[in-house]
Amino acid sequence: MSEAHERPARSWPTMADVGAEAGVSAQTVSRYFTGGYVGNATRGRIEEAIESLGYRHNRIARSMRAQRSHTVGVLAMGPFNFGNTSIMTGLSRVAKEAGLSTIIAQLDVDVESVDGRLDVERALDNFVSFRVDGIIVATPFIGIVKHLERAAKAVPAISLSRSAETAGFATIDSYAAAAGATRHLVEQGHRRIIHLVGPLRYHEAVERLHGFDDVMAAAALPAPARYDCADWTAASGADAARRVEIDSFDAVVAANDELALGFLRVMADRGRVAPTDFSIVGIDDMPEAEYFWPRLTTMRMEFETLGETALELLVRRLETGEAQEGRILTPSLVVRDSTRPARG
């Protein structure tokens, strides 16, 4: 038995222990981990020693010397819905390929409250104190922009909104999504179009409202009715449907697919069914959209691609040290069964 096996018990074996077990110097073990030349026979003995001892390379100490932690802080706001989870999927995929780990802080707080703002500030400050290589804010509320800009002065940051001036950004064009949905209904001859407005504390909801309003104005249509929704859920869409005057509209733009789902359910209970009595378009193209009744026409938002793009921009920033040009992804219309030309 080697001397390494006779040493006093302790929690973690060291690089010197690996060297003793393999019959080489600690410097040779270090070269193995840093990619320097090590002969095949020696490499084999080192790997056997690592396996035998259960050694775990101290990347933290190494990264401190290299001034890199190989970690990215990700701040997600609100509940984990289809958009958020898809963004995380794409982001995590690219992080793995780049050899980066992610630290995720998920906050479902009222960012307009003092406590909520403090929670956001604390999460971003923690990322900086953990010496992450960069920060991504995955679901930017309007109220956290100033906190992100402050963090961006300490480490590279990417926002999934164009609102932050000092951070880079990657986003899907929410204005174009709502404009495209509204234009589709206008082109089908609909004139009494209402909008289920997403929660306006989100940048995306504000942009979608502007896109809807601008297309309606360009078409010289009557001032549209809007129904504000407390959140992005089907329950909020159902609540809006209960407030709508039953004969006041012939088409609907929902700020997301879940709002459309709740609206369709309550309208069916009230005796109005799409597309016979009205047309409806959602935004997102969540996987369930093609299984709605009727199958939902919607604007497809490539959320996984957005997550991938955000991480790629951050990696390029870390590699080059230069700010990267923002990226705006374009949504696309997916026509299904919930829309049809207006009846004359």
Secondary structure, 3 states (H helix, E strand, C coil): CCHHHHCCCCCCCCHHHHHHHHCCCHHHHHHHHHCCCCCHHHHHHHHHHHHHHCCCCCHHHHHHHHCCCCEEEEEEECCCCHHHHHHHHHHHHHHHHCCCEEEEEEECCCCCCHHHHHHHHHHHHHHHHCCCCEEEECCCEHHHHHHHHHHHCCCCEEECCCCCCCCEEEEECHHHHHHHHHHHHHHCCCCCEEEEECCCCEHHHHHHHHHHHHHHHHCCCCCCCEEECCCCCHHHHHHHHHHCCCCCCCEEEECCHHHHHHHHHHHHHCCCCCCCCCEEEEEECCHHHHHCCCCCEEEECCHHHHHHHHHHHHHHHHHHCCCCCCEEECCEEECCCCCCCCCC
